[in-house]
Amino acid sequence: MQTKCVSCLKLDLQKDEIAICKKLLGRNVKNFYCLDCLAAYLNTTVEDIREKIEEFKADGCELFK
């Protein structure tokens, strides 16, 4: 199943993109954003989101395994 960004419609979102949406927007979220659109939605930078992904991975968050 292809997962696409709800905003820009980019296809085939990566596992980390789906995981960070679930982590930041809620595990039951049905609509996902690519990193660029998620950063815009949250009024932050893609680099900040990438840093959070690495932090969550380092903490052993199950969503990123």
N, C-alpha and C positions, 0 to 999 in steps of 0.2 A: 504494500500500500504506500503510495506517495503521500508525503505530508508537505503541505505548502504554506507559505507565509500568508496570513490572513490580510496583510496590508499590501505588499507588493506582488504577491502571488508567485514568488520564487518557489520552484519545485524542489523536492528532495532535500528538505531540511536535514541537517546533520543531527546525530544523536545528542550532542552537547547543546544544540539550539533548542531541541525539544525539552531536554532536561532542565535547562535554565528557565524556560518559560514555566514549567511545572513548579520549580523551586520558588520563583519570584511571584508568580501569579496564582498559584494554587495547584495542587496535584490533580484536581478534577477538571482543569482547564481543557477545553475542546479546540480552541483556536490558538495557533502557534504563530510566533513572529520569528523572522530571521534576525540575526544579531543587529543588523543596521536598523531595522524597523523597531525592534525591542528597545534599543538605545534611544531612539526618537520618542517612542511611547513613554519611556521612563524618564526622559529629559536628562540623559547621561551620555557617556561615550561608549563606543564599542570596546575600547581598551579597558574601561572600568568593568564592563560585563565579563570580558575575558579574564580579568584578575579575579573576579568573584567565582567564575567557573573553576579556576585553579585552586582557590581557597576551599571551595566545597569538595573538590576531588581530594585535596590533602586531608580534609576532615573526615573523609570516608563516606560522604553522602551517597546513599544507595542509588539515587537517580543518575549518577554519573558513572556507574559501573557497567 
